[in-house]
Amino acid sequence: MAEARGRPKGFEDGEALDAAVMLFWTHGYEGASVDALCREMNMPRATLYARFGDKEGLFRAAVARYAETRVAPVLSALWAGGGLRADLEAFYAAVLALCTANEAAPGCLISCALADAAGANPAFREELAERFAAMEERITARLVAAGWDARAATPPEVAAGLAATLARGLTLAARAGTAEAELRKTAAAATPAILRLAPEHVVAVCEA
């Protein structure tokens, strides 16, 4: 999971791209055929290629759409307006809701489908790294806003890396079929684990 980029140039029909998101999310990059994508998007093959270039271009556009419509709201939970503890808890609740909302498409398009496709595709690996980094930058910004500075024994960017890894782990576990009750236990343990690394003055504010 990571921050959204813009939609592909000239693309206006979000519903068609949302259909591609769901097909890739459910079946993965390799499992979503061009014929199935055209059918679900209600788009002729020639139009698909004219707009996106090829299947890879469509997949990257679908990832951008997913980040815009699904990931951005999850990241916004970090700035819900509570203290750091409350906002981290809201963030993990949003992650859990995202990766369990649809039984046909558990997990996360980025952490699961894009990560799977990235193994054999350098462009997808670069995309994945950028989106992971963007997410960690947002979490780092939230920790810094709470007073967690670079002089801490565990710098904020390191703690943010842990926070993001825990979030991605939840989505992978959901994809693997882990029961929601078990995922909730992991999500509940995530915030305390991160705050154990926080500077004392940050913890004091959280517990005030």
Stockholm file with secondary structure:
# STOCKHOLM 1.0

chainA/1-208         MAEARGRPKGFEDGEALDAAVMLFWTHGYEGASVDALCREMNMPRATLYARFGDKEGLFRAAVARYAETRVAPVLSALWAGGGLRADLEAFYAAVLALCTANEAAPGCLISCALADAAGANPAFREELAERFAAMEERITARLVAAGWDARAATPPEVAAGLAATLARGLTLAARAGTAEAELRKTAAAATPAILRLAPEHVVAVCEA
#=GR chainA/1-208 SS CCCCCCCCTTCCCHHHHHHHHHHHHHHHHHHSCHHHHHHHHTCCHHHHHHHHSSHHHHHHHHHHHHIIIIIHHHHHGGGSSSCHHHHHHHHHHHHHHHHHSCTTSCSCIIIIIIHHHHTTCHHHHHHHHHHHHHHHHHHHHHHHHTTCCTTSSSCHHHHHHHHHHHHHHHHHHHHTTCCHHHHHHHHHHHHHHHHTTSCHHHHHHHHC
#=GC SS_cons         CCCCCCCCTTCCCHHHHHHHHHHHHHHHHHHSCHHHHHHHHTCCHHHHHHHHSSHHHHHHHHHHHHIIIIIHHHHHGGGSSSCHHHHHHHHHHHHHHHHHSCTTSCSCIIIIIIHHHHTTCHHHHHHHHHHHHHHHHHHHHHHHHTTCCTTSSSCHHHHHHHHHHHHHHHHHHHHTTCCHHHHHHHHHHHHHHHHTTSCHHHHHHHHC
//
